[in-house]
């Protein structure tokens, strides 16, 4: 596996972070006029000592975190991954044992002080906007996808900041921020995966008025905790009757010592990430937020953030596959030269390169839409504003609706492309890719889950399609967003023509009657949306490039990707025309 600095020596990622992200916009959205720095000067709270006081300080702060992650991921963690994955996890007497390389890698991140990327500084976290979190996670997932899940779980308590009392936050969040507690998101049950409204794990009050939970959760990442660390489980449970549906579900915090790890799954990939079956037997639970609001508020908030994180993980895995394939193709000689010069292989590598850059700008835009509503909404909520009033705030409303569209779109698209890139990377290796001598076989296995967990690709299509069909109506949100973006930088005739083809496809798609054909072609509508938006955002990145060489590279990437997008839309249109004739 390639071992070097995953930030400084990955030019595409570094330039994306430094040029494609509008940091003035992102910092303004997150730092709230640098309130943390002001509060530090007033109170001396050491948790806020690193809070930036202006835009330049914020950029230096974020850059230092990226540089630290890039070096640790590429030079310390990457050399340990293959050995750790071969050893895998063991369960002995009900306790899950982790390979030493996993624990050493976790300890290295903890020593550097950078695991708590999603937790605010008030509770000891780094306090990063979502756009910064995505770059962080891409680098970590490129090195060790299983460990990126561990660190993601450590950051789950950030949801408590939105819905739990200050007393609960002060007790539960700082240990996670310090890397002393691992959390789990306990949603799925043996018979219910995506259909969360029908969960059966029960939560009932005892004679003292305390909540007790009984039932089973399955496929719970890190439900067992981590060696030497306490654990907690944010658990969705039924506090009402089944007839209440989603309204009968509440959110609870359960200590790891109050549940039992019944088993861990033996998986195709991610051999160092424990996927547990957890048994609750009259386990004490602490209600988070309001009773009956667990799915609508807590779980959905967690899932949206988790889907962005899995998209970032998918991007990191894809980057690993692409980089390994490019190196192998440059070094492997056949017929008197490197196989990278064989036209068929060159085409595969070029396509991977184009996809990688499109995936990165799409993820960045999804994170941007999230940044532009989450932090404003949270600040307004802390002032005591009720949700009913929050929903009237035009800034929150606009960007939340866009985020609710972009999040499933990019989770679908990036996970699917991750699988394709890993598949093609194995092909570049040929027979060598099918044996365990090279990292690519492990990368290929790790990629497969990305289009399944945190909502399958099919569920993401279901989540995105409404934003496409309604969004392209006259005055629709997506139409407004696209046309505003195009007005800002005046895209090429090629991108304008692509927009016309995409919009025409969607308008015709909407004429299909409700039924099987419409549902089947929803995948095409989602794919064409992602392809067009990827082309649009790649075009936008050209104008942000610093230097003629980089500008030319981005123009080449845009041209190649848009050509593929045009072909995808044409193929989708052909299938749609056939369906309309029936």
N, C-alpha and C positions, 0 to 999 in steps of 0.2 A: 504494500500500500504506500502511496506517495507520502513522504514525510517532509514537509517544509511549512513555512508560515502561511496559514490559510487566509490571512487578510492581506498582508503586505505583498505576497507573491501570487495573489489572485487578482489580476488587473481588472477583470470585468466586475467582480464584486466591489473592489475598492472604489473604482470609478462610479459605479452605481451609487454607493453610499455617499461619496463626496460630491457628486454632480447631479444625479437624477432626483435625489430627494430635496424637496424645498424645505430646508432646515429652518428657515425663518418662520414659515407657516407651522411646521411641526413643533418647534420649541415654544412658539406662542401658544399653541393649543395645550401643550402639556405643562409648561412651567408656570403659567398663570401669573405673568408679570414678575416672575422669579420670587414667588411668595416664600418658598422654602429658605432661600438665602436671607430674605428679610427677617423671617422668623428666627433663624439662627443668630442673627445679630442681636435680636431682642432677648432671646432666651438662653442662648449658648447650648442648645440641645445638640449633643454630639452626633446624633443620627443625621443631622442636617449639615454637618460641617463641610461635606463635599458638594453641597447644592450650588449650582452655578448662579452667578449674579448677573450675567448678561449672555447674549447670543454666543459670543466667542468662547466664553468659559463653558457654556453648554456643549459646544462642538468639541472642545478639547476633552471634556469629561467623557462624552460618548466615544470619541476616537481612542482614548486610553483603554476603554473597555474592549473595543473591537480589536485593538492591537494585542491586548493581553489574551483574549480568547483565541485569536488567530495563531499566536505562538504556542499556547498550551495545547490547543486542539491538534495542530499539525505536527508539533515536535515532541510532545509528551504523551498525549492520548493515542494518536494514530499508531505508534509502534506497538501498543499493547492490545489492540483490538482483536487481531486474529487469534492470539493465544487465549484471550478471555472468551471469545466466542466458541473456540474448540472445547474449552473446559466447561462452559455453560453453568447453569444453576443446578443445585441439588436441594432436595428437601429431606431433612433428617429429623425424625422425631417431631414433626410438625413445624420445624424451623427451616426457613429458606436460607441456604448458604450461597454467598456470592463469590466469584473468583477474586483473588487478590488484586488483579489488574483493574477490576471495576472499582474496588474500594480505593486503590491508589489514585485512579483518575478522578474520582469524586473528591478525594482529599486535596488534590492539586488545585481544583477549581475553588474549593473552600478556602484554601490557604491564600489564593489570589484575591479572595473577597468578591467573587463575581457570580455566585450561583443564583442570587435572588433578583433576577432581572425584572420580574413583573410586580414585585412588592414595593410599595412606596417607601420613600426614605423615612417617613415618620415611624415606621416599624422596623427599620434596619435594612430595607432593601435598596437596590440600586436606583429605582425610579427611572425607568426608561419608557419613552413612547413606543407605540407598537411598531413604527417603522424601524426603530433601532433594534427592537426585540427580534424582528425577522432576520436581520443580518447576523445577530448573535446566534440564533438557533440554526441558521444555515451552516455556519462554520462548525458548530458542535455536532450537528447531525451528519455532516460530511465525514467527520472523524469517527464517530461512534453513535449510530442511530439509537441504540438501546440506552446509552447514557443520556442522550437528549431527552428521552422520556422520563428518566429519573429526575433530571433537573426541572423538566416541565411539571412533574408532580410536586416537587419542592415549592413551586410557585403557585399552586392551586389556592392557597389561603388568600390570595389577593381578592378573591370573590367575597371574602368575609368583610373586607373594607367597605363594600357597597351595602351589605344587607345585615351584618351582625352588629350587636351593641358594642360600644367602646370597651366595655369590660371584657367581652369575649375576644375582641381584637387584641387587646393588650396581653391577654393570657396566651393566645394561640398563634398569633402571627410572628412575633419576634423569634421564637425558636426555629421556625421554618426559615426565616431570613438569615439566621445564623448558621444554617446548614445542620441543625440539630434535630430536625423532625422531617419526615417524609409523609406527604399526604396522598390520598387516593380519591378519585372521583368515582363514587360507587353508584352507578346508574343501572347498568344492564343486569338482567336476570336470566335464568336458564331458558325461559320461554318468551322473553321480551327483550329485543335489541333496540331497533329504531322506534318501535311502538311503545314509547315510554308512558303514554297515558293509561296503559293497562297494567302497570306494575302491581305486584301483589305483596311485596315485603311490607309487613304491618308495623305501624307505630301506634301504641296505645298508652294512655296514662294509667299509672298504678294508683293505689289508694292514697299515696302521698302527693299525687298530682305530677309525678315525674314521668317523662316519656321513656318507654321501653320498646325496643325494636326486635322483631323476630322474622326470620326468613333467610333467603339465600341470594347473594349477588354473584354474578359470573363475569369472567373476562375483565377483572378489575386490576389494572396496572398498578403495581406496587401496593396492592392491598395488604401485603405482608410487611411493609416497611422496608428498611435497609439495615444491614448488619450494624448493630450498636446504636441505632437511632430509634427513638420513639416514633409512633405513627398515629395518624388520624384519618378518618374516612368521612368525607362529605357525602352524605347518603340521602338519596331520594326514596322516600317511603310513603306508604298510603296511610294517612291519618283519618281519612274519611271513608265512605263506602265506595265500592266499585262503581255504583251508579253516578257518583260525582265526577268520574273520569279524571281529567287533568286537574280539576278543581279540588280533588280529594288528596292531592299529593303535597307533601311538605318536605322541607330540607332540614337535615339533622347533622350534627357533628358528633362523631362516635370515636372514642379512644381505641387504638389498636389492640390494647390488652383486653378489651371487652368483647372482642370477636375472635373467631377461630379461622385460621387458614386451612381449609380442607384439602386443597391440592393446588398444584401449579400446572399449567398446560405445557405439553411438549409440542413446540411450534416449528413451523417450516423455517422461520428466521427469527431475528431478534432474540437470540438464545440467552442473552444476559438481562433481558427485561422480564420480570416476573408477572405473569398473567394468572390471576388467582381466582379460586372459588372461595368466597367468604361466607361463613355461617354466623348469623346473628341469633343468639338465644337469650331473649329477654335482656338485650344489651342496652345500657343507659344511653340516651341520646339528648343532645341539647338542640332545641328548636332554633333555627336560624331564620330571621325575618318573620313574616306572618304565616300562620297556618293556612294551608291550601294554596299558597303561592310558590311552592317549591319548583314546579315545572315551568311555570310562566316566567318567573323572575330568576331564581337561582340557577336552575339547571340550564336554561337556555343561554343565560349569560356565560356560564362555564363552557358550554358547547361551542359558542361562537368563537371564543378565544382559543379553545382547543383546536378547532378546525383551521384557524390561521396557523397555529403552531404545527399541525400536521402538514399543512401546505409547505411551511418552511422546512420541515424535516424532509419532505419529498424532494424539495429543491436541493437540499444538501446531499441526499443520496444520489440524485441525478448528477450533481456536480462531481461526486466521487466516481461514478460510473464513466462519465464523459472523460474526466482527466485520466483515469486508468486506461481507457481505450485509446486516447490520443497518444499517450506515452508508448503503449505497446505497439501501436501502428507505426510510430516513428522509429522504433528500435527493431522491429521484426522484419527481416529481409527475406524476400522471395523473388525469384525471377530477376535477380540482379539489382534489387533496390528495395527500399522500405515499402511495406504494404500500404502506407499512408498515401503513396503516389498512384496506387491502383484506382482508376476512376470510380469503381463501385464502392470502394472503402472510403475514398475521399468524399463522395456524396453523403455517405452515412455520417461521417464526422462533421461535415458542413451543416447537415440538418440538425444534429445534436447541438451544435454551437448556436444556431439560430433559435432553437427551442429554449435553450438555457437562458438566453438573454430575454426572450419574450416572457418566460415564466417569472423571471426576476422582476421585470417591470410590472407585471400583473399583480404579483404578490405585494409589491411596494404600494400599488394603488389601493388594493384592498386594505392594507394596513393604514394608509393615509385616510381613507374614508372613516375608518374606525377611530383613529386619533381625533378626527374633527368633530366627533359627537360624544365619545365616551367621557373625556375629561371635562368637557363643559357640562354634560349631564350630571356627572358626579359632584361637581362643585355646586351646581344649583340644588341638587338633592341635599347636600350638607347644610345649605342655608335654610332647609325646612320646606322647600317647595314640594308639593305633592305631585305624584306621577301624572295626574290629570293635567296639571298646569305645565309640567315638563313637556308633555306631548304637544303642547301648543307652541313651544319655543321653535321658531322657524329654522334656526341653525341646527339644533338637535334633530328636529324632524327630518330635514333634508338629508343630512349626512348619515343618520341612522338608517333611513330607507335605502340609501345607496350602499351602505355597509351590509345590510341584510341581503342585498343582491350580489355584491362582489364576493362576499365570504363563501357562499356555496359554489359560486362560479369558479373561483380560483382553487378551491379545495378539489373540485371535480377535475379541472383542467390540469393542474400541476401534478396531482397524483397519477392521472392517466399517462401524462407525458413522462413522468418518472419511470413508470413501468416500461414504456416503449424504449426509453433511452437505455435502461438497464438491459433490456432484451437485445438491443442492437450492439451494446458494448460486449456482451458475451459473444455475439456473432463476429465481431472484430477479432476477438481472441481465438476464434475457431475452436478446435478440439481442446486447446489449453484452457478455454473458459469453462469447460464442463467438468474439470477436475478441481481439486481443492488446493492446488499449488499456488493459485493466484487469488487475490482478494475479490475478483469480479464475481466469482460464484457465490460468495457470501453477500456481496452487495445486491446481486440479483434476487436472492431469497429475501433480504430485508426489504426490498422495494415492494414486494407483492402486497403487503398488508396496507400500504398507504391508501389504496383505493377502496378499502373495506372499513377500517375502523374510523371512529368519530363520524359515522354516516357514510354509507356506501356511495359510490359515484352515482348510482341510480337515485338515491335519496337527495343528493346534491342537485341533480337535474330538476327534481321535483321542487326543490327550494328556490332555484334560480329562474324557472320558466315564467313565473308571474311577473317578475321584474323586467323580463324581456318583452312580453306581449303588451302589458299595460304601459311599460316604460317608453315604448316607441309610438304611443298614441300622440296626437297633437297636444302639446303641453305636457307630455309625459316626462317623468323624472329622468329616465335614461336618455331620451332624445335631448332634453335640456342639457344634461351633463356633457354629452358628446359634442353638441353644437357649441357649447361654451368653450370646451377644450380646443376645438378646431378654430374658433374665432381668436383665441389667445395666441396661437402660433402659426396659423395659416398653413395647413398641411398641403402636401403635394396633390396634383390631380389624381395620382394613383390611389391615394388614401380616400379622396372624395368619391372616386368611382367605386371603391370597395365598400364604402358606407352605403352608397345607393343600392348595391347588390344585396348587402346584408339587410337593409331596411325593407327592400322589396320582398325578400324571402320571408321576413317576419310578417309583413302585411298579408301575404298569400297564406302563410301558415295559419293565421287567425281566422281565415275563412273555412278551415276544416271544421266539420261538425265534431262535437264532443264524442269521443269514442276511442277505440283501440288505435286507429291510424294516427290520430292527433297525439296520443300519449307516446307512441313509438317515435314519432318525429320530433318530440320535445328534445330528444338527445341531439338531433341535428340543429335545432334552434339554439341550444346551449353551446354546442361546439362552434357554430358560426359566430355567435356573440363573443366567445372567448378569442377566436381567431381575429375578428375585426378589432376588438379592443387591444389585443396584443400588438397588432400592426400600428394602431393609432398611438399607443404609448411608446413603441420603439421609434416612431417618427418624432414624437415629442422629445425623446432623449437626444436626437441628433442636434437640436438647437442648444442643448445644455452641455454638449461636449466641449472640453477645453483642449484645443489643439487640432490641427488639420488631420493628422493621422488617425486620431480617435474618431473624428467626425466621419471620415471616409469609411472606417470600419463599421460604424453604426449605420451608415447609409447602405453598406453592403448587406449587413444583417437584416435591416428593414426590407430591402428589396427582395431578398431570398425568402424571408418569412411571409411577406405579403403575397408573393407569387404562390406559395403553398396555400395561404388563406383563400386566395381567389379560387384555386382548384377545389378546396374543401367546400366552399360555398356553392360552386357550380355543381358538384356532385350531390350536395344536399338538395339543391333546387331540382335536379333531375328526379330524385326520389319523391319530392313533394309534388311535382307535376304529375307523376304517375299516380300518386294517391288521390289527387284532385280529379283525375279522369275516371276513377272507379265509381 
